[in-house]
Amino acid sequence: MGLIAAIEWPGVAGMIAFADLFAVVLTILWVLTIKREPTSAIAWCLLVFFVPVAGIFLFITFGYQSIHRPLKRKKRHARGYRTKPVHTLSPPATDTEGLAALAERLGAMPMTGGNQVQFFHEPADAYVAMLDAIKQAKHHIHMEFFITRGDASGRRFMTALAERAAAGVRVRFLYDAVGSWNFKHKVREILTNAGGRAVSFLPLSNPLRRRLQINLRNHRKILVIDGQVGFTGGLNIGDEYLGLVARFGLWRDTFLRIDGPAVAGLQRVFGEDWDFAANEEFDGPEYFPVIQPAGAEAVQIAWSGPDQDTKAVREVYFAAIMRARKRVWISTPYFVPDAPLADALALAARSGRDVRIVVPFRPDKWVPLMASRFIWQTLLEAGVKIFQFTAGFMHAKMMIVDDAWASVGSVNFDNRSLHLNFEVTALMESTALVAELEAAFRRDMARSIEVNAETFQRRPFVSKMAENAARLASPIL
């Protein structure tokens, strides 16, 4: 008791207060140093200032995205893969608006003709197509998914991969450590016991050493068979994507199969990620073969991530919106664009372009929805039409610009996808493909309710306050 009594508590309190102030000032300087976007910087500074302990913790966990050692190594591996020759026989397609040239300058593959594209708007059809392609593999299977569940769907795919691995096919499976947190070891062993490899992307087993936040994740979805056939889109591997989870009900998504030269782009993206995660490089004509034309469609594979100085997909989307002459149609499960992208959509609508956005009616995450609703008011006033899909959960990630350009891939229209995650998408220049996507978009609108601007303006005060609070988190949503 004497020792406790001897402690000068006012002095201790002063030291704690000084340490708290020092940590707040240091963190704010840290925020201002690494956050280029003013809105993001202001939001984080206010959070740190008014809620010091929690604010500092949240910034370290979610806001810090500096390219430290693992991502610097990712950049080196990526540069190595981008110097490898890719064999294609088809000349680049004509790009009258320059979007393909812009994407290529930002690091995407060239736009190539000679592709055949098949869309899957029902997840069950996409699963069947992927499993059939896996069964046909002769040399290798490369599969990369953000989420792989340890449920019946996960076992179904692991069993199919294991059968080919046992037959001598080289099987490489890459899954995100956070997205696939419940990908059970016993399910992975179905593949690994058969001779295939399953590797996690940026595992968090030693977070103090790795220092990577949970928001820098590999959100890509890629399947490549023998370097000749490729799949990508919005789907993951799990029972909920088949509509078997009551919470979500019907699952609306878009996936696609590519046959032709553009498959080399998906192979290259997988190669970069696998080399980084598994420290194994693959090369040669077995993996990058001369790909004969399989159709007449022009396709370009673009990707982005925190290892890029310029976020390629985000810049291409911004340019596409600004160059639109007729329409911009977007479907996405999460709509939380940064301020310039939101302004571009509003300006396009005010300029007479037909801007439409389809989002879920019942969200799987409430904070992104609230942050999204904060943006709706400005867009509705500008003439943007917003639809909420009511038939189930809207998960398709699709963008249509005018009558001959579209994007389908893993990219959500939010800051997380456009700034924080590793993403991939197929950019297409084709009136036929756009017409098919337009038909799917119209079916989605028919199963949606349109948000009325006047009714939305009269929403409850509590809702408006929740939206204002949620928008503070928009830089990480």
N, C-alpha and C positions, 0 to 999 in steps of 0.2 A: 504493500500500500504506500510505503514511503517513496518508492521509486516512481509510482504512478503520480503521487501528489507532487513530486519534484518536477514533473514534466510541465513545461510552460505551454499550456494548450493554445493560448493566443498566438504564440510563435509558430507552433505546428500548423495551425489553421492558415496563417499567413503564407507559410511555405507551400501548403497545398494549393492555395489560391494562386500563388505565383506560378507554380508548376502547371496548373490548369490554364492560366493565361498564356504561358509560354507555348504549351501544346497547341492551343487554339491559333495563336499567331503563326506558329510554324506550319500548321496544317493549311491555313488560309494562303500562306505564301506558296506552299506546295501546290494547292489547287490552281492558283493564278499562274504558276509556272507551266503546268502541263495541260490545262484546259483552254483550248483555243476559242471555243464557242462561248460568247458572252453569257447567253442564257444558262448554259450548263455551269459555268464558273460562278455566276451569281447565286444559283440555286444551292450549290454545294457550300459556298461561303456562308450563306444565311443559315443553312442547316448546322454547320460546324459552330457558328457564332452563338446561335440561340439554344442549341442542344449539344453542348461540347463533347461529352463523353460518347453518347450514342452517335453523334454526327461524325466524329473522328473515326469511330469503329466502322460505320457504314461506308465512309469514303475509302478507307483502307481495303474494305471487303469488296465493294462494288464499283467505286469510282476510279481507283488507281488502275491505269491500263498502260503503264510505261512498258516499252519493249526491253524487258530485262533479259537475262541470259537465255532462257529457253526460247523466247520469241526471236532473239537475234540469231540463234541457231536455226530456227525455222526459216528465217529470211535467207540464210546462206544455203540451206538445202533447196529452197525454192529457186534461187538463182541458178543453181547447178542444173536443175531439171529443165529450166527454160532455155538452156543453151543446147539441149539435145535436139537432134533433127526429128521432125515428125513427117512421116511419109504419107502424102495424099496425092491423088491423081486429079482432083477436081480444082478448077481455078476459083479464086474468090468470087463471090457474088457481087453484083452491082449494088452500091450503097448510095443512093441519090441524096440522102439527108446527112450522110457522114457519121451516123451513129456507130457503125461497125468500125470505121477508122478510129473514132474516138476511143471505143472500147479496147481496140488493139493497142493503141498508144498507152492506155492505162494498164496493160498487162494481159489482156484477154487473148485467146487464140484468134487467128484470122477467121473472118466469115468464109465458110466453104459451101459450095454447092454440092449436088450429088447425094443428098441425104434423104432417107425415108423416115418419117416421123409418125408414130402412132400414139395417140393420147388415150389415157385411162382416166375417166371421171368417176369411176367406182373403185374403191380400194380393193375389193375382192378380185376384180378383173386384173388389177395391177399385180396383186400377189400371185395369181395364177400365171401371168406372163413371166414374172421374174423366176418363179420356180421352174417353169418349163425351160427357160433359157439356161438356168443353172444345170439342169439335167443334160443339156446339149453340150456343155463345156468339154473341150478336148485338152487344152493346155493349162489355162489358169482361170481363176475366178477372183475378182477384186471387189469387195463389198465394204461400204463405209456408211454408217448410219448414226445419227445423233442419239436416237432412242432405240434400244432393243430390249424388249421386256423378257423376263424369264417365264412367260406364260406359254400357252399352247401355240401361239403364233411364233414366238421365239424358238421353241423346240422344233417346230415344223421347218423353219429355215435352217437351223443348225443341223438337223437330220439330213436335209437335202445337200447341204454343203459337205457334211461328213461322208456321204455316199460317194461324192465325186473325189474327195480327198483320198478315200480308201482305194479308189480306182487309179490313183497316180496323178490326179489333177492338182496343181499348186493352188491352194486356197488361202487367201489372205483376208482376214476380217478385222475391220477397224471400227471401234465404237467409242463414243465420248464418255469419259469417266463420270461426268456429272449427269448428263442426260440419261445414261444407262446405269444409274446407281443401283437399280434392283435387277440387273442382268445376272442372274444367279450363276455361281461357279459351276454347279452341276450341269447347267444348260450349256455353258461354254465348253465343258469337257466333252460333250457330244462331238464337237468339232475337233478339239485338240487331241483327244484320244485316237482319232482317225488319221492324224497326221497333218491336219490343217493348223493354221496359226490364228489366234485371236488376241489382239493387242488393244489396250485402252489408250485414248488420246489425252495427254496431260493428266495423268492420275494424280489424285490428291492424297496419296498415302503419306507424304511427308510435306505438308503445306509450308512449314517453316523454312525448308530448304528450297522449295520450288517457288514460293511466293506468288503463285498465280491466283487470281481471283476467280470466283465461280462464274463470272460473266464473260470471260474470254473462252468461249466453247466452240467446238467443232459441230456446227449445225447442218453440215452437208449430208446429202443422201445420194449415194452413188453406187451403181452396180455395173461392172464391166466384165464381159465374157470374151476371153480369147483376143482381146484388143479389137474386136470387130463389132460387138453389140454393146450398147450402153443404155442405162436407165438413170433418170433423175427426176426430181419433183419435190413434193411436199410431204410425202408419206414417211412414216417411221415403221418399225416392226413391233406390233403388239395387238392384242385383241381389241382394244378400243377403236383401232382404225378400221375394223370390220363391223363396227356398230354393235359390238357385243357387251359394251359397258353401259349400263342404264343411265349413268350420269350424263353421258354425251349423246346417246341414241345414234341416229344416222350420222355417219361421218362423211362429209363432203370434202373431197380432195382432188388434186390433179397431178398425175404422174405421166411420164412419157418414155417411150422407147425410141432410140435412135439407131439406125443402121446406116453406115456411111462414114465419110472422113471426119465428121465432127466428134466421133467417139474418141479420137486421139486426144481431144481436150479433156474429157472426163478421165481418161487414163493418166494424163499428165497431172491433173489435180490430185488424184489418188496417189500417184507416185510420190509427189512432194510430201503429202501427209504421212504416208507409210514410212518413207525414209526418215522423217523426223521422229515419228513415234516408235518405230521398230528398229531404227538404225540399219535398215536393209535397203540397198539400192537395186533396182532392176532396170535392165536396158536390153536393146537388141531387137531384131525383127520379130521375135516371138511375141514381144510385148507391144511394140510399135510397128505393126506390119503395114505394108502398102495396102491401103483400103480402097477397093474398087467402088465406084458409084453404085448406090443402091436405090436412088430415087432422084427427084428433081428439086428438093427443098434446100434453102440456104439456112444454115444453122451456125451459130457462134457460141462457144462456151466461155463464159465470163465468171470470175470468182473474186472474192474480196475477203479481207480479214484484218485483224489487228496487226499483222506483220506487214501491211501495206502502208506506205506513207500517204497515198491518196486512195480513198475508198472507191474502188473502180465501179462497183455496181451502183452505189449511191450517185456518183457523178453521171453515169449513163442514164439513170432514171431521171435525174434532174434535167439533163439535156433533152431527153425524149419528151418530157412534159412541156418544156419551153418551145420545142419545135413542132408540137402537135398542131395540125391544121383543122382537124375535124373532131377528134374525141380522145379522151383518156379514161379508160375503164380499169378499175383496180379491184381485185378481190384479195382479202387478207384476213387472217384471224386476229391480228394485232395491228392497229392503225394508230401509231404515235410518231408521226414524222417530225423531223427537226423543223425549226421555224422557216428556213429558206424553202424546203420542200412544200410545206403547207402554204406558203405564200405563192409558190409557183402554181399549185393546184388552184388556188383562189384566183390568181391572175388569168389562168387559162379559162376558167369559167366566166369571169368578167369579160373576157375577150370573145365570148361566144362559142367556146369549145364545149362539147358535151362531156362533162366530167361526172363520172358515177363511181361510187365506192360501195362494195358489198362486204359487210362484216357480220360476225355472229350476233344473234339476238341473246342467246344464253352463253355467257363467257365461261371459260375455264379458270380465268384469273380476273378478279374484280378491279384491282388497281390499274392495270393497263386500260380497261374499259373506261374507268372514271377519267383517266388522263386523256383518253381519246375523245370523250364527250366534251371536254373543255375546248377542244379544237373545232368540234362540229359547228358551234354557233357561227364562227367566222366563215367557215366554208359554206354553210347553208345560206348565209346572207349574200355570199358571192355568186350563188347559183349552183353550187355543187349538189348533186343528188346522192343521198346516203340511204342505203338499204340494209336492213337487218334480217339475216337469214334465219327463218323460224323452223325449218324442217328438221334441224339437227345442229351439228356443229360445223361451221364453215372454217375449213383449214387450207383451202386452195390458195396458192400464192401465185397470182396471175396478173399481168399488166398488158393491156392492149392499147396501142396508140395508132390512131387512124385506121387504115384498112390493110396494112401490109407489114406491121411490126408488132412483135409480142415478146413477152418474157414469161417463162414458166420455170420455177426452180424451188430452192429452199428458202428464199429471201422473203421475210415478212416486211411490211411497210412500217418499220419502227426503228428506233435508234439502236436497239440491241442487235438487230440483223444488219443494219446499214453501217454501223460503226464498231460494234464490239465482237461479233461472232465471225467465225469462218463460214463462208457461204458459197454456193455455186448456183448458176442459173443458165438456162439455154435461151439465147436470144435468137429470134427467128424473123426472117424477112420473107413473107409468103402470104399472098392473099387467100390461098386455100386454107392454110393452117389458121390464119386469123379468123376466117369465116367459121371454122369449126369451134374455135374458142369463143367466138361471139355467141354461137348457138348455146353453148354451155352456160355462158354468162347470163343470157336471157332466161334460161331455165331456172337459174339461181334467183334472178329477180322475181320470177313468177312465184317463187316459194319464200318471198321476203315481204316485209312491210317497209314502206318508205317513210323515212323520218320527216314529219311535217315541221317546217321552220317555225311557224307561229305557235304550234303546240309545244315544240321543244323550248321555245323562249319562255313559256309559262311553267316550266318544270319547277318542282319545289325548291325552296331556298336551301334546304338541307342538302339536296342533290348538288346544287351549285357549289356549296362549300366543300363537299367531298371531292368534286372535280378540281377545284382550286388547290386543294391539298395534294391530290394525286399528281397534278401536273409538276409539282416540285421534284417528283421522282422520274419525270419523263426522260432525262438523259440516260437512264439505265434501263428503260423499258423498251 
